[in-house]
Amino acid sequence: MLGAATGGRIPFTDLPLPVASTDTAMPHIWTIIGALGAPASSATTETLLSYLLGETSVTLREAAYGLLLGGGIGVLLAIGLRELPLVSRGVMPWLVVSQTIPLVALAPIIVIWVGGLGLPSWVAVTIISAYLSFFPVTVNTLRGLNSADPIHIELMRSLNASRFQTLMWVRIPSAIPSLFSGLRLAAIASVIGAIVGELSAGTGLGIGRAILSSAYFYSTGPEKLFAAVLVASLAGVIFVQLIAIAETLVLRKRTQ
């Protein structure tokens, strides 16, 4: 509406708007919503919404696998970094560096390695998803392990408890809230990793492939690409909310 009113320029200036305000570049919201109820293609009667939900279920399954794998690795790394300070000084910088590697460059390498082992392509997608999700779990869990109440730590020492007993009975319970904070961030990262992994792995399934297919035919149906992105975004929100619900249940039981 703004572009149509100002001739595609920023109001009161001669500067063009950063995005073309045409129906091709920016479909109307009602056009996108209407596309969800229309057939996904001329060769099927299945609606676009049904098709996208089916593809999204594949992506969320891969993201869930990646979150479980990445979360498990993250917790183990956090415990190791907490209990082995010398290792922490040497390993932590490399963990930070690992997150600076462009995913679009790393994903094809993982796909090639996994394919060389004869494993299915969804395994590569899961690994890529886990790669993005382990770091926030590691950092937040480590912070939680180090935030244990000093009084409780001193009590365990006065009882001559071992490091393992202190870890299991004091540090890990105190780290649960921080762990869930990391899992919420990891859930977002795992969905992004799964989508990028699907683009590189060529699985033929998943919302990532649906987005890519819609991009190929953008000029004839731009609203389908926007609809696919919308569904993918909502799926990520739902995934995070599931983690939030689990956090509420666990912490409520923990405080009773």
Contacts in CASP RR format, 6 or more apart in sequence:
PFRMAT RR
TARGET T0000
AUTHOR 0000-0000-0000
METHOD contacts of the structure
MODEL  1
MLGAATGGRIPFTDLPLPVASTDTAMPHIWTIIGALGAPASSATTETLLS
YLLGETSVTLREAAYGLLLGGGIGVLLAIGLRELPLVSRGVMPWLVVSQT
IPLVALAPIIVIWVGGLGLPSWVAVTIISAYLSFFPVTVNTLRGLNSADP
IHIELMRSLNASRFQTLMWVRIPSAIPSLFSGLRLAAIASVIGAIVGELS
AGTGLGIGRAILSSAYFYSTGPEKLFAAVLVASLAGVIFVQLIAIAETLV
LRKRTQ
2 8 0 8 1.000
2 11 0 8 1.000
2 17 0 8 1.000
2 21 0 8 1.000
3 9 0 8 1.000
3 17 0 8 1.000
3 21 0 8 1.000
4 21 0 8 1.000
6 17 0 8 1.000
7 21 0 8 1.000
8 16 0 8 1.000
8 17 0 8 1.000
8 20 0 8 1.000
8 21 0 8 1.000
9 15 0 8 1.000
9 16 0 8 1.000
9 17 0 8 1.000
10 16 0 8 1.000
10 17 0 8 1.000
19 25 0 8 1.000
19 26 0 8 1.000
20 26 0 8 1.000
23 31 0 8 1.000
23 222 0 8 1.000
24 219 0 8 1.000
24 222 0 8 1.000
25 222 0 8 1.000
27 222 0 8 1.000
27 223 0 8 1.000
27 226 0 8 1.000
31 223 0 8 1.000
32 223 0 8 1.000
32 226 0 8 1.000
32 227 0 8 1.000
32 230 0 8 1.000
33 227 0 8 1.000
34 223 0 8 1.000
35 48 0 8 1.000
35 221 0 8 1.000
35 223 0 8 1.000
35 224 0 8 1.000
35 227 0 8 1.000
36 47 0 8 1.000
36 48 0 8 1.000
36 49 0 8 1.000
36 52 0 8 1.000
36 227 0 8 1.000
36 231 0 8 1.000
37 47 0 8 1.000
37 48 0 8 1.000
37 49 0 8 1.000
38 47 0 8 1.000
38 48 0 8 1.000
39 45 0 8 1.000
39 46 0 8 1.000
39 47 0 8 1.000
39 48 0 8 1.000
40 46 0 8 1.000
40 47 0 8 1.000
40 48 0 8 1.000
40 50 0 8 1.000
40 51 0 8 1.000
40 52 0 8 1.000
44 51 0 8 1.000
48 224 0 8 1.000
48 227 0 8 1.000
49 227 0 8 1.000
49 231 0 8 1.000
51 210 0 8 1.000
52 207 0 8 1.000
52 210 0 8 1.000
52 227 0 8 1.000
52 228 0 8 1.000
52 231 0 8 1.000
53 231 0 8 1.000
54 206 0 8 1.000
55 205 0 8 1.000
55 206 0 8 1.000
55 207 0 8 1.000
55 208 0 8 1.000
55 209 0 8 1.000
55 210 0 8 1.000
56 206 0 8 1.000
56 207 0 8 1.000
56 231 0 8 1.000
56 232 0 8 1.000
56 235 0 8 1.000
58 203 0 8 1.000
58 205 0 8 1.000
58 206 0 8 1.000
58 207 0 8 1.000
59 191 0 8 1.000
59 194 0 8 1.000
59 195 0 8 1.000
59 198 0 8 1.000
59 206 0 8 1.000
59 207 0 8 1.000
59 208 0 8 1.000
59 232 0 8 1.000
59 235 0 8 1.000
60 191 0 8 1.000
60 194 0 8 1.000
60 235 0 8 1.000
60 236 0 8 1.000
60 239 0 8 1.000
62 122 0 8 1.000
62 125 0 8 1.000
62 126 0 8 1.000
62 129 0 8 1.000
62 194 0 8 1.000
62 198 0 8 1.000
62 206 0 8 1.000
63 129 0 8 1.000
63 187 0 8 1.000
63 190 0 8 1.000
63 191 0 8 1.000
63 193 0 8 1.000
63 194 0 8 1.000
63 239 0 8 1.000
64 190 0 8 1.000
64 239 0 8 1.000
65 126 0 8 1.000
65 129 0 8 1.000
65 130 0 8 1.000
66 126 0 8 1.000
66 127 0 8 1.000
66 129 0 8 1.000
66 130 0 8 1.000
66 133 0 8 1.000
66 190 0 8 1.000
66 194 0 8 1.000
67 129 0 8 1.000
67 130 0 8 1.000
67 133 0 8 1.000
67 183 0 8 1.000
67 186 0 8 1.000
67 187 0 8 1.000
67 190 0 8 1.000
69 126 0 8 1.000
69 127 0 8 1.000
69 129 0 8 1.000
69 130 0 8 1.000
69 134 0 8 1.000
70 129 0 8 1.000
70 130 0 8 1.000
70 131 0 8 1.000
70 133 0 8 1.000
70 134 0 8 1.000
70 137 0 8 1.000
70 186 0 8 1.000
70 190 0 8 1.000
71 130 0 8 1.000
71 133 0 8 1.000
71 134 0 8 1.000
71 137 0 8 1.000
71 183 0 8 1.000
71 186 0 8 1.000
72 134 0 8 1.000
72 137 0 8 1.000
73 130 0 8 1.000
73 134 0 8 1.000
73 137 0 8 1.000
73 138 0 8 1.000
74 134 0 8 1.000
74 135 0 8 1.000
74 137 0 8 1.000
74 138 0 8 1.000
74 141 0 8 1.000
75 137 0 8 1.000
75 138 0 8 1.000
75 141 0 8 1.000
75 179 0 8 1.000
77 91 0 8 1.000
77 95 0 8 1.000
77 134 0 8 1.000
77 138 0 8 1.000
78 137 0 8 1.000
78 138 0 8 1.000
78 139 0 8 1.000
78 141 0 8 1.000
78 142 0 8 1.000
78 145 0 8 1.000
78 175 0 8 1.000
79 141 0 8 1.000
79 145 0 8 1.000
79 167 0 8 1.000
80 87 0 8 1.000
80 88 0 8 1.000
81 87 0 8 1.000
81 88 0 8 1.000
81 91 0 8 1.000
81 92 0 8 1.000
81 138 0 8 1.000
81 142 0 8 1.000
82 88 0 8 1.000
82 142 0 8 1.000
82 145 0 8 1.000
82 146 0 8 1.000
82 167 0 8 1.000
82 171 0 8 1.000
83 163 0 8 1.000
83 167 0 8 1.000
95 135 0 8 1.000
95 138 0 8 1.000
98 131 0 8 1.000
98 135 0 8 1.000
99 135 0 8 1.000
103 128 0 8 1.000
103 131 0 8 1.000
103 132 0 8 1.000
103 193 0 8 1.000
103 196 0 8 1.000
104 196 0 8 1.000
104 200 0 8 1.000
106 128 0 8 1.000
106 131 0 8 1.000
107 124 0 8 1.000
107 128 0 8 1.000
107 196 0 8 1.000
107 197 0 8 1.000
107 199 0 8 1.000
107 200 0 8 1.000
107 201 0 8 1.000
108 200 0 8 1.000
110 124 0 8 1.000
110 127 0 8 1.000
110 128 0 8 1.000
110 131 0 8 1.000
110 200 0 8 1.000
111 121 0 8 1.000
111 124 0 8 1.000
111 197 0 8 1.000
111 200 0 8 1.000
111 201 0 8 1.000
111 202 0 8 1.000
113 124 0 8 1.000
114 121 0 8 1.000
114 123 0 8 1.000
114 124 0 8 1.000
114 127 0 8 1.000
115 121 0 8 1.000
115 124 0 8 1.000
121 201 0 8 1.000
121 202 0 8 1.000
121 203 0 8 1.000
122 201 0 8 1.000
122 203 0 8 1.000
124 197 0 8 1.000
124 200 0 8 1.000
124 201 0 8 1.000
125 193 0 8 1.000
125 194 0 8 1.000
125 197 0 8 1.000
125 198 0 8 1.000
125 201 0 8 1.000
125 203 0 8 1.000
126 194 0 8 1.000
128 193 0 8 1.000
128 194 0 8 1.000
128 196 0 8 1.000
128 197 0 8 1.000
128 200 0 8 1.000
129 189 0 8 1.000
129 190 0 8 1.000
129 191 0 8 1.000
129 193 0 8 1.000
129 194 0 8 1.000
129 197 0 8 1.000
130 190 0 8 1.000
131 193 0 8 1.000
132 186 0 8 1.000
132 189 0 8 1.000
132 190 0 8 1.000
132 192 0 8 1.000
132 193 0 8 1.000
133 186 0 8 1.000
133 187 0 8 1.000
133 189 0 8 1.000
133 190 0 8 1.000
134 186 0 8 1.000
135 189 0 8 1.000
136 182 0 8 1.000
136 183 0 8 1.000
136 185 0 8 1.000
136 186 0 8 1.000
136 189 0 8 1.000
137 179 0 8 1.000
137 182 0 8 1.000
137 183 0 8 1.000
137 186 0 8 1.000
139 182 0 8 1.000
140 178 0 8 1.000
140 179 0 8 1.000
140 181 0 8 1.000
140 182 0 8 1.000
140 185 0 8 1.000
141 175 0 8 1.000
141 178 0 8 1.000
141 179 0 8 1.000
141 182 0 8 1.000
143 175 0 8 1.000
143 178 0 8 1.000
144 171 0 8 1.000
144 174 0 8 1.000
144 175 0 8 1.000
144 177 0 8 1.000
144 178 0 8 1.000
144 179 0 8 1.000
145 167 0 8 1.000
145 171 0 8 1.000
145 172 0 8 1.000
145 174 0 8 1.000
145 175 0 8 1.000
147 174 0 8 1.000
147 175 0 8 1.000
147 178 0 8 1.000
148 170 0 8 1.000
148 171 0 8 1.000
148 174 0 8 1.000
148 175 0 8 1.000
149 170 0 8 1.000
149 174 0 8 1.000
152 170 0 8 1.000
152 174 0 8 1.000
153 166 0 8 1.000
153 170 0 8 1.000
156 165 0 8 1.000
156 166 0 8 1.000
156 169 0 8 1.000
156 170 0 8 1.000
157 166 0 8 1.000
161 169 0 8 1.000
173 254 0 8 1.000
176 250 0 8 1.000
176 251 0 8 1.000
176 254 0 8 1.000
177 247 0 8 1.000
177 251 0 8 1.000
180 243 0 8 1.000
180 246 0 8 1.000
180 247 0 8 1.000
180 250 0 8 1.000
180 251 0 8 1.000
183 243 0 8 1.000
183 247 0 8 1.000
184 240 0 8 1.000
184 243 0 8 1.000
184 244 0 8 1.000
184 247 0 8 1.000
187 236 0 8 1.000
187 239 0 8 1.000
187 240 0 8 1.000
187 242 0 8 1.000
187 243 0 8 1.000
188 236 0 8 1.000
188 239 0 8 1.000
188 240 0 8 1.000
190 239 0 8 1.000
191 232 0 8 1.000
191 235 0 8 1.000
191 236 0 8 1.000
191 239 0 8 1.000
195 207 0 8 1.000
195 208 0 8 1.000
195 211 0 8 1.000
195 232 0 8 1.000
198 204 0 8 1.000
198 205 0 8 1.000
198 206 0 8 1.000
198 207 0 8 1.000
198 208 0 8 1.000
198 209 0 8 1.000
199 208 0 8 1.000
199 209 0 8 1.000
199 212 0 8 1.000
202 209 0 8 1.000
203 209 0 8 1.000
207 228 0 8 1.000
207 231 0 8 1.000
207 232 0 8 1.000
207 235 0 8 1.000
208 228 0 8 1.000
208 232 0 8 1.000
210 228 0 8 1.000
211 225 0 8 1.000
211 228 0 8 1.000
211 229 0 8 1.000
211 232 0 8 1.000
214 221 0 8 1.000
214 224 0 8 1.000
214 225 0 8 1.000
214 227 0 8 1.000
214 228 0 8 1.000
215 225 0 8 1.000
217 224 0 8 1.000
218 225 0 8 1.000
END
